[in-house]
Amino acid sequence: MSKIAFIVEGKKTEKVVIKSFMDNFMNSNNFDELDIEEIVLPMETNIYTLYKKMKEYDFFEDLDIINIIEEVFKSQGKSFEGYKKDTFGEIYLFFDYDRHANDVDNHDDIIDEMLDIFDNETENGKLFISYPMIEAVKDFSDEICKEYDECRIRIEDFSKYKNLVSKRAAKTDFRKYDKDTWKFIINNFIVKTSCLFDKRYDYNYDFYINNVFPRSIYDKQMDKFFKVDSSVMILSAIPEFIIDYLGRRVFEDNFRYKYCDNYIK
């Protein structure tokens, strides 16, 4: 059995979300060929603090993210179970864009560098970013797509987002998410990325796999939204990971619409 490390920002929400998609996809009968065990390692801090820790421990030259996490766990008084980098066949990091962190001046320089460092799950690890935060996974609809103003959020409103999405989300309890719920979530992500990448009518898996990944999503967010009006498209990293890991079958089974009526130009 292969072990996968999920290095996450929060202590509670991420664990519940990961358990839900693992139960509904990775450990379900639909993917019997997978033999994996997930190990969730909550940092209890944001990506910018992780970056500072990497600088503090001088881990940029000979990077071992598991060693960094061990140091963070020890500083928090938590047990680390003796994990080493070679314990895991793959390492994934899930963090929020969290642009409203007040103790950071160079948010985008840090994200830019972290995406370059963490770009391969079998080496340093692969970083997935939620815009603006993990709760974006709730922000889906059973309609084709949302209104334009519900598809994006301004940086100044990031701190209000948890409350906002809890009011408008169709389902708020991750423990009750079933396979059908995840189908809506995955489809919502696909439709949004078709809009983000200007592929309204001819979006397909071949284009997706060659063009849509954490770095290109970030670059599109910056060029299309942030540099224009200091906003980002609300986009969850969780369905991005599911498609990345499980491939064409998940993309094509869950893409129910060919384009978004409220297309963002």
C-alpha positions as CSV (number, residue, x, y, z in Angstrom):
1,M,0.0,0.0,0.0
2,S,1.3,3.4,-1.0
3,K,1.1,6.3,1.5
4,I,0.1,9.8,0.3
5,A,0.9,12.8,2.4
6,F,-1.6,15.6,2.4
7,I,0.0,18.7,4.0
8,V,-2.8,21.1,4.8
9,E,-3.4,24.5,6.3
10,G,-6.1,23.8,8.8
11,K,-6.7,21.3,11.5
12,K,-10.4,20.4,11.1
13,T,-12.0,21.4,7.8
14,E,-9.3,19.9,5.5
15,K,-9.4,16.5,7.3
16,V,-13.1,16.2,6.8
17,V,-13.0,17.3,3.1
18,I,-10.1,14.9,2.4
19,K,-12.0,12.0,4.1
20,S,-15.1,12.8,2.0
21,F,-13.4,12.8,-1.4
22,M,-11.2,9.8,-0.5
23,D,-14.3,7.8,0.5
24,N,-16.3,8.8,-2.6
25,F,-13.5,8.5,-5.1
26,M,-10.1,7.2,-4.2
27,N,-11.2,4.4,-1.9
28,S,-14.5,3.6,-3.7
29,N,-15.3,0.5,-5.8
30,N,-14.9,2.7,-8.9
31,F,-11.2,2.7,-8.5
32,D,-10.3,-0.7,-7.2
33,E,-6.9,-0.5,-8.8
34,L,-5.8,2.1,-6.2
35,D,-4.2,0.9,-3.0
36,I,-3.4,4.0,-1.0
37,E,-3.5,5.4,2.5
38,E,-3.8,9.1,3.1
39,I,-1.9,10.7,5.9
40,V,-3.2,14.2,6.7
41,L,-0.6,16.6,8.2
42,P,-2.2,19.8,9.4
43,M,0.2,22.7,9.6
44,E,-2.2,25.0,11.5
45,T,-0.7,27.9,9.7
46,N,-0.8,29.6,6.3
47,I,1.4,29.2,3.3
48,Y,3.3,32.4,4.1
49,T,4.3,31.1,7.5
50,L,5.4,27.8,5.9
51,Y,7.6,29.9,3.6
52,K,9.1,31.7,6.6
53,K,9.8,28.4,8.2
54,M,11.6,27.1,5.1
55,K,13.8,30.2,5.2
56,E,14.3,29.9,8.9
57,Y,15.5,26.3,8.7
58,D,17.4,27.0,5.4
59,F,15.5,24.2,3.6
60,F,15.7,25.7,0.2
61,E,19.0,24.2,-0.8
62,D,18.2,20.6,0.2
63,L,14.5,20.7,0.4
64,D,12.7,18.1,2.5
65,I,9.2,19.2,3.3
66,I,8.6,16.4,5.7
67,N,11.5,17.5,7.8
68,I,10.0,21.0,7.8
69,I,6.6,19.7,8.9
70,E,8.3,17.7,11.7
71,E,9.9,20.9,13.0
72,V,6.6,22.8,12.9
73,F,4.8,19.9,14.7
74,K,7.5,19.9,17.4
75,S,7.2,23.6,17.9
76,Q,3.4,23.1,18.4
77,G,3.9,20.3,20.8
78,K,2.4,17.7,18.5
79,S,3.6,14.1,17.8
80,F,4.9,13.4,14.3
81,E,4.8,9.6,14.3
82,G,8.3,9.3,12.9
83,Y,7.4,10.0,9.3
84,K,10.2,10.5,6.8
85,K,10.1,11.7,3.2
86,D,10.6,8.2,1.9
87,T,7.5,7.1,3.9
88,F,5.4,8.7,1.1
89,G,5.1,7.8,-2.5
90,E,3.5,11.2,-3.2
91,I,3.2,14.5,-1.3
92,Y,0.5,17.1,-1.9
93,L,0.1,20.5,-0.2
94,F,-3.3,22.3,0.1
95,F,-3.2,25.9,1.0
96,D,-5.4,29.0,0.8
97,Y,-4.5,32.0,-1.3
98,D,-5.2,34.0,1.9
99,R,-4.1,37.3,0.3
100,H,-5.4,39.2,3.3
101,A,-2.7,37.9,5.7
102,N,-1.6,41.1,7.4
103,D,1.9,40.2,8.4
104,V,3.1,39.7,4.8
105,D,4.2,42.3,2.3
106,N,5.2,40.2,-0.7
107,H,2.2,37.7,-0.9
108,D,2.5,37.1,-4.6
109,D,6.3,36.8,-4.7
110,I,5.9,34.0,-2.1
111,I,3.1,32.2,-4.0
112,D,5.1,32.5,-7.2
113,E,8.2,30.9,-5.6
114,M,6.2,28.2,-3.8
115,L,4.5,27.1,-7.0
116,D,7.9,26.7,-8.6
117,I,9.3,24.8,-5.7
118,F,6.3,22.5,-5.2
119,D,5.5,21.3,-8.7
120,N,6.0,17.6,-8.5
121,E,4.3,15.2,-6.1
122,T,7.1,12.6,-6.2
123,E,9.9,15.1,-5.6
124,N,9.4,18.2,-3.4
125,G,5.7,17.8,-3.4
126,K,2.8,19.4,-5.4
127,L,1.1,22.5,-4.3
128,F,-2.6,23.2,-4.9
129,I,-4.1,26.5,-4.0
130,S,-7.8,27.4,-3.2
131,Y,-9.0,30.8,-4.1
132,P,-9.7,32.4,-1.7
133,M,-9.7,29.4,0.8
134,I,-10.7,25.8,1.4
135,E,-14.3,26.7,1.9
136,A,-14.5,27.4,-1.9
137,V,-15.3,23.7,-2.3
138,K,-18.8,24.5,-0.9
139,D,-19.4,27.3,-3.4
140,F,-21.0,25.2,-6.2
141,S,-24.4,25.2,-7.8
142,D,-26.6,22.6,-9.5
143,E,-27.2,25.3,-12.1
144,I,-24.9,25.7,-15.1
145,C,-23.0,28.5,-13.4
146,K,-23.4,31.3,-11.0
147,E,-23.9,35.0,-11.7
148,Y,-20.7,36.9,-12.6
149,D,-20.5,38.6,-9.1
150,E,-20.8,35.2,-7.4
151,C,-17.9,33.7,-9.4
152,R,-15.2,36.0,-8.0
153,I,-14.3,37.9,-4.8
154,R,-12.3,41.0,-4.2
155,I,-9.3,40.8,-2.0
156,E,-10.8,43.3,0.5
157,D,-13.7,40.8,1.0
158,F,-11.7,37.7,1.7
159,S,-12.2,37.9,5.4
160,K,-16.0,37.9,4.8
161,Y,-15.9,34.8,2.6
162,K,-16.5,32.1,5.1
163,N,-19.7,33.7,6.3
164,L,-20.8,34.5,2.8
165,V,-20.4,31.0,1.5
166,S,-22.0,29.5,4.5
167,K,-25.2,31.5,3.7
168,R,-25.4,30.7,0.0
169,A,-23.9,27.1,-0.1
170,A,-26.4,24.4,-1.1
171,K,-24.7,22.0,1.3
172,T,-22.5,23.2,4.2
173,D,-21.7,19.9,6.1
174,F,-18.8,18.2,4.4
175,R,-19.6,14.9,6.2
176,K,-22.8,14.7,4.2
177,Y,-21.2,15.1,0.8
178,D,-21.9,12.0,-1.3
179,K,-20.9,11.1,-4.9
180,D,-23.6,13.2,-6.5
181,T,-22.5,16.2,-4.5
182,W,-18.9,15.7,-5.6
183,K,-20.1,15.5,-9.2
184,F,-21.6,19.0,-8.9
185,I,-18.4,20.2,-7.4
186,I,-16.2,18.8,-10.1
187,N,-18.4,20.0,-12.8
188,N,-18.5,23.5,-11.3
189,F,-14.7,23.5,-11.2
190,I,-14.5,22.4,-14.9
191,V,-17.0,25.0,-16.0
192,K,-15.1,27.8,-14.1
193,T,-11.8,26.8,-15.6
194,S,-13.3,26.8,-19.1
195,C,-14.2,30.4,-18.4
196,L,-10.8,31.2,-16.8
197,F,-8.9,29.8,-19.8
198,D,-11.2,31.3,-22.5
199,K,-12.4,28.0,-23.8
200,R,-16.2,28.5,-23.8
201,Y,-17.3,26.2,-26.6
202,D,-14.5,23.6,-27.1
203,Y,-13.2,22.7,-23.7
204,N,-12.1,19.1,-23.3
205,Y,-9.8,16.9,-21.3
206,D,-7.0,17.1,-23.8
207,F,-6.9,20.9,-23.5
208,Y,-7.3,20.6,-19.7
209,I,-4.4,18.2,-19.1
210,N,-2.0,20.2,-21.2
211,N,-2.9,23.7,-20.0
212,V,-4.6,23.7,-16.6
213,F,-2.4,23.2,-13.6
214,P,-1.6,25.1,-10.4
215,R,0.9,27.4,-12.0
216,S,-1.3,28.3,-15.0
217,I,-4.4,28.8,-12.8
218,Y,-2.4,31.2,-10.7
219,D,-1.1,33.1,-13.7
220,K,-4.6,33.4,-15.2
221,Q,-6.0,34.6,-11.8
222,M,-3.4,37.3,-11.7
223,D,-3.7,38.5,-15.3
224,K,-7.4,38.2,-15.7
225,F,-8.7,39.3,-12.3
226,F,-6.2,40.4,-9.7
227,K,-4.3,42.9,-11.9
228,V,-7.6,44.3,-13.3
229,D,-9.7,44.8,-10.1
230,S,-7.9,43.1,-7.2
231,S,-10.2,40.1,-7.3
232,V,-9.9,36.4,-8.0
233,M,-12.2,33.7,-9.3
234,I,-13.6,31.6,-6.5
235,L,-11.9,28.2,-7.3
236,S,-11.4,25.1,-5.1
237,A,-8.2,23.1,-5.2
238,I,-10.0,19.9,-4.2
239,P,-11.7,19.0,-7.5
240,E,-8.5,20.1,-9.3
241,F,-6.6,17.5,-7.3
242,I,-9.2,14.8,-8.0
243,I,-9.0,15.4,-11.7
244,D,-5.2,15.6,-11.6
245,Y,-5.0,12.3,-9.8
246,L,-7.7,10.3,-11.5
247,G,-7.6,11.7,-15.0
248,R,-9.8,11.6,-18.0
249,R,-12.4,9.3,-16.6
250,V,-13.3,11.7,-13.8
251,F,-13.2,14.8,-16.1
252,E,-15.4,13.3,-18.8
253,D,-17.8,11.5,-16.4
254,N,-18.6,14.7,-14.5
255,F,-18.5,17.5,-17.2
256,R,-22.2,18.0,-17.9
257,Y,-22.1,21.4,-19.6
258,K,-20.1,22.7,-22.6
259,Y,-20.0,26.3,-21.6
260,C,-21.1,28.9,-19.0
261,D,-23.9,31.2,-19.9
262,N,-22.5,34.0,-17.7
263,Y,-19.1,33.8,-19.4
264,I,-16.5,36.1,-17.9
265,K,-14.7,37.9,-20.7
